[in-house]
Amino acid sequence: MKRIALFGIALLTLSACATPETRVRTALMNAGLSQPIAACMADRMVDRLSLIQLNKLNGLKKLRGQDMRKVTVEEFLRRTRALQDPEILGVTTSSGLICAVKA
């Protein structure tokens, strides 16, 4: 019984660690990015931004009710800039550029 409890705690711990990256990757893919670029960006962004900042980015999809898959890069950056967090803008922009070059 103790083994099952420890296994459950380990699984919960691992899922809690993976959740932010998975959510960011999924959100980026929903925004129209390819899986490799979204995975690369999510990995970088989760390491560099706080959970609060990641949640702010998640709010971008709600702006004006637009389909994020139809938003241009310029529009996405304008919306990111509107969050008024220079760190979010810097990390998002640099991650996008680095991951696009790697792909």
N, C-alpha and C positions, 0 to 999 in steps of 0.2 A: 504494500500500500504506500509506503514511504517513497518507493521508486517512482510510482505513478505520479505522486504529488510533486516530486522533484522534477520529473520530466515535464509536467504541466507548467511549472514555474519557469523552467528553461525555455519552453516553447513561447510562453507569454513574453519573456524577456527578449527573445530573438525577434518575435513579431513586432514588438514595440520599437526595436532598433531599425527594422526594415521599413516600417510604415511610412515615415516621411519621404524617403527616397522613392518608394513605390508610388506614393500619391503625386509627387512632383513629376515623375516620369510619365505617369498616366495623364496628368493635366497637360504636359507639353505635347504628348501624342494627340490628345484631343484638340489641341490648338493647331494641329496640322504638321508637326515635326515628325520626321522619320524615327523609328524605334532606336537606331544606333545613336542619333544625335540627341534624342530625348534622354536616353540612358546616360550618355556622357555628361550632358548638362545637369541632370538631376544629381549625379554623383558629385559634381563640383559644387552645385548650389547648396546641397544639404550640408556639406562640410564647411561652407563659408557663411551661411545665413542662419539666424535663429529661427525657432519654430514660429515666433510671432511674425517675423519677416516673411517666412514661407506662407503663412496664413494670409498675409496682406496680398501676396502674389496670387494666391488662390482666388481672392476677391475680384481679380481683373476680369474673370469670365462673366461676372454679373453686370459689368458696366454696360449700360445702354441696351442690354438684352441682345447683343449681337452674337452671331455664331463665330466663336473664336477661330474656327477653321478658315474663315473668310477674311480675317484681319491680316493686313500686311505687316511686314517687319517694322516699318516706320510707325504704323499705328500702335503696334504692341509696345515699342519703345516709348512712344508718347504717353501711353497709358501707364507704363512703368514709371516714367518720370513724374507723372501726376501723383504717385504715391508719396512723393517728397521725401524719399529715403535714398540718399546718394549711394549707400552701400548696396542696396537692392539693384539699383540701376547699373552700377559698376560690375557687380557679380553676374548679373543676367547678360549684360552686353559682352563681357569678356568670355563667359562660358559659351555663349552662342558662337562667338568668333573662333575660339580655340577648337570647339567641337566640330564646327563646320569645316575647318582646315584639316582636322584629323580624318574626317569621313572620306 
